[in-house]
Amino acid sequence: MELKKSPKADLERSKSLFLTLGLVLALGVVLLAFEWETKPSSGSSLGTLEVAEVEDEVIPITRQEQVQPPPPPPPPQVIEVLNIVDNNVDILDDMSLFDSEAGRETFIDVAPVVQTVKKEEEEEEAQVFFIVEEMPEFPGGEAALRRFIANSIKYPQIAQENGIQGRVYVQFVVERDGSVSNASVARGVDPSLDREALRVVNSLPKWKPGMQRGKPVKVSYTVPINFVLQ
């Protein structure tokens, strides 16, 4: 059966019009919602504000009582006692005068004066200096000292066989007369090399002694002896 519709009742023709009207109405409602203003209600509806009076607290002012120190005691009374002496009493005079001038029979006791100069000289002689105004000097200077040591050294056989070599430092004292004493190994390498180094140092001839304030003094000296296998 064929469905027949009246052209007047056909709403498809006004579809676009209805859509446009709907969009305009929706937009108008949105704009109206944004522009809508609400006025706050009057303040009378919020109630009454009561202001309570706050009483100021009064703080009493207190002061610490000052304690007065006790008064000082009165000074003691001094009673003067006058002794009345009779003028008829004889006064004994025990004063005796001595003659201060010395005569032939006058004996003068002189205490011995201990002289410390000799003791100071002995202490200075026993003191060993490390640095003095004029250091000790080997006859001929350092070059002569090196030549003497090189000519006097005898390389120990046991050290040669074991390939031992190195530098031995020997420390000794140059006495006030220039002789060498108290030789010791300051830093050694091997017992055989140390003994040979001490033997050579002890065989050194007399040096020119060190001088301090114009006097010869004992001075400590150190000599390095180098042992090298060729």
C-alpha positions as CSV (number, residue, x, y, z in Angstrom):
1,M,0.0,0.0,0.0
2,E,1.5,3.3,-1.0
3,L,1.9,5.9,1.8
4,K,0.6,9.3,0.7
5,K,1.6,12.5,2.7
6,S,0.2,15.9,2.3
7,P,2.8,18.5,1.2
8,K,1.6,20.9,3.9
9,A,2.3,18.3,6.6
10,D,5.8,17.6,5.3
11,L,8.2,19.0,7.9
12,E,11.4,18.1,6.0
13,R,11.3,21.4,4.2
14,S,11.4,23.5,7.5
15,K,14.2,21.3,9.1
16,S,17.0,23.8,8.5
17,L,14.8,26.6,9.9
18,F,14.0,24.7,13.1
19,L,17.7,23.9,13.5
20,T,18.7,27.5,13.2
21,L,16.1,28.7,15.7
22,G,17.2,26.1,18.2
23,L,20.8,27.1,17.9
24,V,19.8,30.8,18.4
25,L,17.7,30.0,21.4
26,A,20.5,27.9,23.0
27,L,23.1,30.7,22.4
28,G,20.7,33.3,23.9
29,V,20.2,31.1,27.0
30,V,24.0,30.8,27.5
31,L,24.6,34.5,27.1
32,L,21.8,35.2,29.5
33,A,23.3,32.9,32.0
34,F,26.7,34.7,31.8
35,E,25.2,38.1,32.1
36,W,22.9,37.2,35.0
37,E,23.8,39.2,38.1
38,T,22.9,38.2,41.7
39,K,22.6,40.9,44.3
40,P,23.6,40.0,47.9
41,S,21.0,40.1,50.5
42,S,21.0,43.0,52.9
43,G,23.2,43.0,55.9
44,S,20.3,43.0,58.3
45,S,19.7,39.3,57.6
46,L,23.1,38.4,58.9
47,G,22.3,39.1,62.5
48,T,23.6,41.7,64.9
49,L,27.3,42.1,65.9
50,E,27.8,42.5,69.6
51,V,31.1,44.1,70.8
52,A,32.1,42.8,74.1
53,E,34.1,45.2,76.3
54,V,37.4,43.8,77.4
55,E,38.5,45.0,80.7
56,D,42.2,46.0,80.9
57,E,44.1,43.9,83.4
58,V,45.9,46.1,85.8
59,I,49.3,44.7,86.7
60,P,50.5,45.9,90.0
61,I,54.0,47.4,90.0
62,T,56.2,45.7,92.6
63,R,59.7,46.8,93.6
64,Q,62.3,44.8,95.4
65,E,62.9,46.1,98.8
66,Q,66.5,47.3,99.2
67,V,68.2,45.8,102.1
68,Q,70.2,48.4,104.0
69,P,73.7,47.1,105.1
70,P,74.3,47.3,108.8
71,P,76.1,50.4,110.0
72,P,79.9,50.0,110.5
73,P,81.0,49.4,114.0
74,P,82.3,52.5,115.8
75,P,86.1,52.9,115.8
76,P,87.8,51.7,119.0
77,Q,88.5,54.5,121.4
78,V,92.2,55.0,122.0
79,I,93.0,55.9,125.6
80,E,96.3,57.7,125.9
81,V,98.2,56.8,129.0
82,L,100.8,59.3,130.1
83,N,103.6,57.9,132.2
84,I,105.1,60.6,134.4
85,V,108.8,60.1,135.0
86,D,110.6,61.7,137.8
87,N,113.4,64.0,136.7
88,N,115.7,62.7,139.4
89,V,116.0,59.2,137.8
90,D,119.5,58.6,136.2
91,I,119.4,57.5,132.6
92,L,122.0,54.8,131.7
93,D,123.8,55.4,128.5
94,D,124.9,52.1,127.0
95,M,126.2,53.7,123.8
96,S,129.8,52.8,123.0
97,L,131.8,54.3,120.2
98,F,134.3,52.3,118.2
99,D,137.1,53.5,116.1
100,S,136.4,52.6,112.5
101,E,139.9,53.2,111.3
102,A,142.1,50.2,110.7
103,G,145.4,49.9,112.4
104,R,148.4,47.6,112.3
105,E,146.7,45.2,114.7
106,T,143.4,45.1,112.9
107,F,142.6,41.7,111.4
108,I,140.6,41.6,108.2
109,D,138.9,38.3,107.3
110,V,138.5,38.0,103.5
111,A,136.2,35.2,102.2
112,P,137.6,33.3,99.2
113,V,136.0,34.3,95.9
114,V,135.0,31.3,93.7
115,Q,136.3,31.9,90.2
116,T,133.9,30.5,87.5
117,V,136.0,31.5,84.5
118,K,137.9,28.2,84.5
119,K,134.6,26.2,84.8
120,E,133.2,28.1,81.8
121,E,136.3,27.5,79.8
122,E,136.1,23.8,80.6
123,E,132.4,23.7,79.5
124,E,133.3,25.5,76.3
125,E,136.1,23.0,75.6
126,A,133.7,20.1,76.0
127,Q,131.0,21.6,73.8
128,V,130.9,20.4,70.2
129,F,129.7,22.9,67.6
130,F,128.0,22.1,64.3
131,I,128.3,25.5,62.7
132,V,131.0,28.0,63.6
133,E,132.4,31.2,62.2
134,E,135.3,29.4,60.5
135,M,134.6,25.8,59.7
136,P,137.5,23.2,59.9
137,E,139.5,22.8,56.7
138,F,141.5,19.8,55.4
139,P,145.0,20.7,54.4
140,G,144.7,21.6,50.7
141,G,140.9,21.9,50.8
142,E,138.1,19.7,49.6
143,A,139.9,18.5,46.5
144,A,142.8,17.3,48.6
145,L,140.4,15.5,51.0
146,R,138.8,13.6,48.1
147,R,142.2,12.6,46.7
148,F,143.3,11.4,50.1
149,I,140.2,9.2,50.6
150,A,140.4,7.8,47.0
151,N,144.0,6.8,47.5
152,S,143.5,5.3,50.9
153,I,140.3,3.2,50.1
154,K,140.8,-0.5,49.8
155,Y,137.7,-2.1,48.5
156,P,136.7,-5.1,50.7
157,Q,137.1,-8.4,48.8
158,I,133.8,-9.7,50.2
159,A,131.9,-6.7,49.0
160,Q,133.5,-7.0,45.5
161,E,132.5,-10.7,45.2
162,N,128.9,-9.9,46.2
163,G,128.6,-6.8,44.0
164,I,127.9,-4.5,47.0
165,Q,128.4,-0.7,46.5
166,G,127.0,2.5,47.8
167,R,127.8,5.7,49.7
168,V,128.7,5.6,53.4
169,Y,128.4,8.8,55.5
170,V,130.9,9.0,58.3
171,Q,130.6,11.6,61.1
172,F,133.5,12.7,63.2
173,V,134.8,15.5,65.4
174,V,137.6,17.8,64.5
175,E,139.3,18.6,67.8
176,R,140.7,22.0,68.9
177,D,144.2,20.8,67.8
178,G,142.9,19.6,64.4
179,S,142.9,15.9,65.1
180,V,140.0,13.6,64.2
181,S,138.1,11.7,66.9
182,N,134.8,10.0,67.7
183,A,134.3,8.7,64.1
184,S,131.0,6.9,63.6
185,V,128.8,5.7,60.7
186,A,125.9,8.1,60.3
187,R,124.4,6.1,57.4
188,G,125.9,2.8,56.3
189,V,125.6,0.4,53.4
190,D,127.3,-2.9,54.4
191,P,129.4,-3.8,57.5
192,S,132.5,-4.4,55.4
193,L,132.2,-1.0,53.6
194,D,131.3,0.7,56.9
195,R,134.5,-0.6,58.6
196,E,136.7,0.5,55.6
197,A,135.2,4.0,55.7
198,L,135.9,4.3,59.4
199,R,139.5,3.1,58.9
200,V,140.1,5.8,56.3
201,V,138.5,8.6,58.4
202,N,140.6,7.6,61.5
203,S,143.7,7.8,59.3
204,L,143.1,11.4,58.3
205,P,145.9,13.9,59.1
206,K,145.3,16.9,61.3
207,W,142.9,19.6,60.0
208,K,142.9,23.3,60.4
209,P,140.5,23.6,63.5
210,G,137.3,25.5,63.5
211,M,137.3,28.9,65.0
212,Q,134.6,30.6,67.1
213,R,135.1,34.1,68.5
214,G,138.8,33.8,67.7
215,K,139.3,30.5,69.7
216,P,139.6,27.0,68.3
217,V,136.6,24.8,69.2
218,K,135.4,21.3,68.5
219,V,133.3,21.0,65.4
220,S,131.3,18.0,64.1
221,Y,131.9,17.1,60.5
222,T,130.4,14.6,58.1
223,V,132.2,13.1,55.0
224,P,130.5,10.9,52.3
225,I,132.6,8.0,51.0
226,N,131.4,6.5,47.8
227,F,132.2,2.9,47.0
228,V,131.7,2.1,43.3
229,L,132.7,-1.1,41.5
230,Q,134.4,-0.7,38.1
